[in-house]
């Protein structure tokens, strides 16, 4: 009975969280503009969505900012993670605390701080400031994605590569990077997802003529609920869901590979006989 109550409680929570999204997705296919009546199934709102020049321009900037910020943040975050991992003592603790602050800090505080910084530096708000803002809040998430892989890394691999004749650069690119690549890819996908999803920071750091999908959806909602918003929200939700599924599948595959390696090592150890040491 207790298990049944627990399951019902969990199901109710998921229904409460995802039912509004399901309703939104359903009304994106509603032929009627009214939210109270069902006028039949249609795809015209999706057609009108892709014919809307404002939305298509916002989609262009969203993808451009998302891909660019994710790539740059991944490069900077990976280098920073390696530096933090190789640090020791108080210095490492301070760097980790500095990394956690942007993650725990409310978006509104980060957004206003960046806006004031750009205004103080006399940088015109627009594409550049929006890109810099997205890179800034994405870097900590990349660092936190790469650090676990660095902790799992065998500390003797780099030294072994040097002993075998590799240069420090070759050892880094051919030994270290492949080992931590799953964390790098996860961090990049997470950064891209967060960039697409962001609204508050984008709203405060962008200028006229540069708008992301979240800002465009907010502007459209202020003028009244347009069925194209439902279609746009559905596409954004499905896109983020697909990225999250990819990330989770990658993590599951990595865990299976690690378990396979551990099981293989155990079998080799069991098949080893100390009698061969006497030969």
Secondary structure as GFF3:
##gff-version 3
##sequence-region A 1 279
A	DSSP	alpha_helix	2	27	.	.	.	ID=ss1
A	DSSP	alpha_helix	44	51	.	.	.	ID=ss2
A	DSSP	alpha_helix	53	86	.	.	.	ID=ss3
A	DSSP	alpha_helix	89	104	.	.	.	ID=ss4
A	DSSP	alpha_helix	107	120	.	.	.	ID=ss5
A	DSSP	alpha_helix	127	152	.	.	.	ID=ss6
A	DSSP	alpha_helix	157	163	.	.	.	ID=ss7
A	DSSP	alpha_helix	168	171	.	.	.	ID=ss8
A	DSSP	pi_helix	172	176	.	.	.	ID=ss9
A	DSSP	alpha_helix	177	197	.	.	.	ID=ss10
A	DSSP	alpha_helix	200	205	.	.	.	ID=ss11
A	DSSP	alpha_helix	213	222	.	.	.	ID=ss12
A	DSSP	alpha_helix	227	271	.	.	.	ID=ss13
A	DSSP	three_ten_helix	274	278	.	.	.	ID=ss14
###
